[in-house]
Amino acid sequence: MFRAELKSETLKGLVNIISTLIDEVKLTVTPEGVVLRAVDAAHVGMVEVEVGKGSFDSYEAEDCDIGLDLDKVKSVLKLATSGDTIRM
């Protein structure tokens, strides 16, 4: 189980930065926060991002892994306007 809320600007910023190198990611969700580790397709660069539960407006999670296609996430995030809250 994973429920979280955060501002659209925060998520858009993270996705835009990460998607410059990576197309797909695996998020490791824990009760303490979310950890993303991914290697680019050429295996040259690695991205590691940790987002603690304090960065979210609300956060509730059990241990799980979630795979995401960042291009699809970006297309959904285009619908969000400044100040919107994203619920996952």
C-alpha positions as a Markdown table, in Angstrom:
| # | Residue | x | y | z |
|---|---|---|---|---|
| 1 | Met | 0.0 | 0.0 | 0.0 |
| 2 | Phe | 1.3 | 3.4 | -1.0 |
| 3 | Arg | -0.6 | 6.8 | -0.6 |
| 4 | Ala | 1.1 | 10.1 | -0.9 |
| 5 | Glu | 0.3 | 13.7 | -1.8 |
| 6 | Leu | 2.8 | 16.4 | -3.0 |
| 7 | Lys | 2.8 | 19.6 | -5.0 |
| 8 | Ser | 2.8 | 19.2 | -8.7 |
| 9 | Glu | 5.8 | 21.4 | -9.1 |
| 10 | Thr | 7.9 | 19.1 | -6.9 |
| 11 | Leu | 7.0 | 16.0 | -8.8 |
| 12 | Lys | 7.4 | 17.8 | -12.2 |
| 13 | Gly | 10.8 | 18.9 | -11.2 |
| 14 | Leu | 12.0 | 15.5 | -10.2 |
| 15 | Val | 10.6 | 13.8 | -13.3 |
| 16 | Asn | 12.1 | 16.4 | -15.6 |
| 17 | Ile | 15.5 | 16.1 | -14.1 |
| 18 | Ile | 15.6 | 12.3 | -14.0 |
| 19 | Ser | 14.0 | 11.8 | -17.5 |
| 20 | Thr | 16.9 | 13.5 | -19.2 |
| 21 | Leu | 18.9 | 10.3 | -18.6 |
| 22 | Ile | 16.4 | 7.6 | -17.8 |
| 23 | Asp | 13.2 | 6.4 | -19.5 |
| 24 | Glu | 12.0 | 3.9 | -16.9 |
| 25 | Val | 12.6 | 3.7 | -13.2 |
| 26 | Lys | 11.9 | 1.5 | -10.2 |
| 27 | Leu | 10.8 | 3.2 | -7.0 |
| 28 | Thr | 11.5 | 1.5 | -3.8 |
| 29 | Val | 8.8 | 2.6 | -1.4 |
| 30 | Thr | 9.4 | 2.3 | 2.4 |
| 31 | Pro | 7.6 | 3.8 | 5.4 |
| 32 | Glu | 10.4 | 6.4 | 5.6 |
| 33 | Gly | 10.2 | 7.6 | 2.0 |
| 34 | Val | 10.9 | 6.8 | -1.6 |
| 35 | Val | 14.2 | 5.8 | -3.2 |
| 36 | Leu | 14.9 | 5.8 | -6.9 |
| 37 | Arg | 17.9 | 4.1 | -8.4 |
| 38 | Ala | 18.3 | 3.7 | -12.2 |
| 39 | Val | 21.0 | 3.3 | -14.8 |
| 40 | Asp | 20.8 | 4.9 | -18.3 |
| 41 | Ala | 20.4 | 2.6 | -21.3 |
| 42 | Ala | 24.1 | 2.8 | -22.2 |
| 43 | His | 25.1 | 1.9 | -18.6 |
| 44 | Val | 27.2 | 5.1 | -18.4 |
| 45 | Gly | 25.3 | 7.2 | -15.8 |
| 46 | Met | 23.4 | 6.3 | -12.7 |
| 47 | Val | 20.7 | 8.4 | -10.9 |
| 48 | Glu | 20.0 | 7.9 | -7.3 |
| 49 | Val | 17.3 | 10.1 | -5.6 |
| 50 | Glu | 15.9 | 9.8 | -2.1 |
| 51 | Val | 12.8 | 11.6 | -1.1 |
| 52 | Gly | 11.9 | 11.4 | 2.6 |
| 53 | Lys | 8.4 | 11.3 | 3.8 |
| 54 | Gly | 8.8 | 14.8 | 5.2 |
| 55 | Ser | 8.9 | 16.1 | 1.6 |
| 56 | Phe | 5.3 | 15.0 | 1.0 |
| 57 | Asp | 2.2 | 16.8 | 2.1 |
| 58 | Ser | 1.0 | 13.5 | 3.4 |
| 59 | Tyr | 2.6 | 10.1 | 3.2 |
| 60 | Glu | 1.6 | 6.5 | 4.2 |
| 61 | Ala | 3.4 | 3.5 | 2.8 |
| 62 | Glu | 4.4 | -0.1 | 3.3 |
| 63 | Asp | 7.5 | -1.7 | 1.7 |
| 64 | Cys | 6.9 | -2.2 | -2.1 |
| 65 | Asp | 8.5 | -1.6 | -5.5 |
| 66 | Ile | 6.8 | 0.4 | -8.3 |
| 67 | Gly | 8.0 | 0.6 | -11.9 |
| 68 | Leu | 7.3 | 3.8 | -13.9 |
| 69 | Asp | 7.6 | 4.9 | -17.5 |
| 70 | Leu | 8.7 | 8.5 | -17.1 |
| 71 | Asp | 7.4 | 9.6 | -20.5 |
| 72 | Lys | 3.9 | 8.5 | -19.5 |
| 73 | Val | 4.2 | 10.2 | -16.1 |
| 74 | Lys | 5.3 | 13.4 | -17.9 |
| 75 | Ser | 2.3 | 13.3 | -20.1 |
| 76 | Val | 0.0 | 13.0 | -17.1 |
| 77 | Leu | 1.8 | 15.7 | -15.2 |
| 78 | Lys | 1.2 | 18.1 | -18.2 |
| 79 | Leu | -2.4 | 18.2 | -17.0 |
| 80 | Ala | -1.5 | 19.6 | -13.6 |
| 81 | Thr | -1.3 | 23.3 | -13.0 |
| 82 | Ser | 0.8 | 25.3 | -10.6 |
| 83 | Gly | -0.4 | 24.7 | -7.0 |
| 84 | Asp | -2.2 | 21.4 | -7.8 |
| 85 | Thr | -1.7 | 18.5 | -5.4 |
| 86 | Ile | -0.8 | 15.2 | -6.9 |
| 87 | Arg | -2.2 | 12.1 | -5.2 |
| 88 | Met | -0.5 | 8.7 | -5.7 |
